[in-house]
Amino acid sequence: MSYPSKYTVDRFEGDLAVLLDRSDETKQKDVPLHYLPKDVKVGDIVEEKLLINGKPSYQILKEETDEAMEKAENLLNKLKKKF
């Protein structure tokens, strides 16, 4: 795995966040919530970096998240117009 890696927050299950790999969304990763920023939410794009001690650190990529949400909303609106 190359670092930094990007993931989409897919869902929360108990004290875990299920992340989907941005380069291959068939690959998922379960991460304890305490590794993620407190304000993380479903749909956020996060970047993982490994710290010197080998533990992961995650940062929300707000601009990329906003762009992805806008793209999804535009696609949904196009589909709604077809029906």
Disulfide bonds with the S-S distance in Angstrom:
none
